[in-house]
């Protein structure tokens, strides 16, 4: 069984300032959420699938930190994602207006801003962040990679930072776990709280990461444009490449939402170009019958057909360019056939990453930020805010090791894709 216990800096002894609100309800430590709530009904009653539980997020009655004397810091790491500014704003507003924390720093350009060569942090306050909620990008800047962990913790201590909010993806969460381990080794009283960010939506124990709703909405626009372009040509093909290194959630969800995709290619479902059941043959059939087609591919799909070289600054293997490869192979194939043909290639990745968040994502970012501040003030650390079965939870970052969320080829989402596109379970 996975250990979902949450580390605590020490005894909580300061009253939560929320006590001034009439009939306010605090979250007790023993209130937890079942990891798998499904039951097996039997003649004698029912049996739970598991007894593993997650700690529920929310304000605690007693705090570890005296809020008015606390220094908080916020850092955004990794690639851009819709909603980063909304989370920054939510953290500042919660710290300032609810807890009375007046000392808030914004670390510039990711973990590098905490290194010895980092820029001076921004001093954050409600006036500075009040108007950024609907903006794309991040007020603080971001970067990939990180200096040595001891160097980062040295600077956390030099700057007298009591709590650090890390907004980032799986690589950033690994960095946050390393920071926490070093903090604990030094017996330092610094809370490290993660707010998981990735539009790939592939972080375990998080049903939906912020920015995913926006990414799907923007991806749908690209698919619909590809459909219009394809219909505007004789035997036209619209080819769209979307993000998704190891998980095809954006691609699959956008294809279903749009309803205009005819082929959806994911990292989780292998496919072939050649053969009677290969993509090229199926594309021929589609054009013969309907005279246009839309192909949507996730960036991590078909990596057996292309080969990336090296690693990026976050330690991820560089992917081969499946979009350009498909564009070339499809064009070559149909140029040899006695039929008119045209292809339009659309790759909206940076348009999606930098898009302003939808209202739905803005609300969700606010919720995540509030939960993160509650956890930090209560002296919790080495954890991130999760989203499980409709509730916000505390998830120890160590529980992520060796795990990843992915689209189940036998699950409901992939079934919905096939139902919408009409494509076979396997191509090849």
C-alpha angles and dihedrals in degrees: 000000000000117000106236096174115132122229118238128204094215147294117339112227109152119093114244110248088225087080087088089072112091114249092355113172121222126202114247120219093237093058106102140163125234112245091216112022095181116116135203108229112219136174091262096046129281138314125214118236090225142352095218112124139187126221111248119239122236144098119313123217093232126041133210094211127056095232099211090056097044128109115208129189133196127203131182116206139186128010124351120271134179111264102033092119091046090056092047090051092046092052094049094046093048094046094046106037102030104033101025094235107158099175110079125153128196111212111219124234103356127285089338087071088065093051127095091263095046126127122253110275124247118251104234128208137154093267091057097047103031094096102040101077096099096039124108121232124027131290089217100049122231143228142182126247129029142237119244113303096235089055091053094049090046088059094044087057095043090053090046092234112174099187134020123199111204115199109191151098133274094298091050090049089053087053090049090051090051090050091051093050090052092046090052092046088057093043087234120163098232122131116216114197125178127209105195116230129182130123087210086074091214103130113120119245091020113100092190129012119208115267093034094102090051092045092053092048091051092044090053089057090055093049092049091050090050089052092053091048092049092051090050093065133058105261090352125183123202111202118193125185115199134182123272119119100186103354127054100205096124093046096045095043093045092049091054093044093049099042089200099095119104099182126030117190119194136179089240096057117058118218139183130217097208132059135053091292095037125116095257094053092045090048090052090053092048093051092046091054104034105013095226137059141183120213119191119190132183115228092243096051122107096015089153086068097049133033130219123206127223131338135288124238091273092057094253118140111252112247127229114247102258092172096060090041093055091045090055096043095046092047092048092049097051095040087068094055125086095245137092113258141176135179132198118195120205125186109175099169099126092040088057097044093051098041120123111255122259118247088256091056092045091056091047092050089054091053093049092048093051092049091049093052092048090053095047094048089053090057098251120149147170089046142104134211111262133194112216131164091343096310132100112239144178113251122187107234090224088068089069094065112124093356134111136170116238141168109274109230087209095044137100097262094056090044088054090050092053091045090054099041100034090223121145123258090252132020116212 
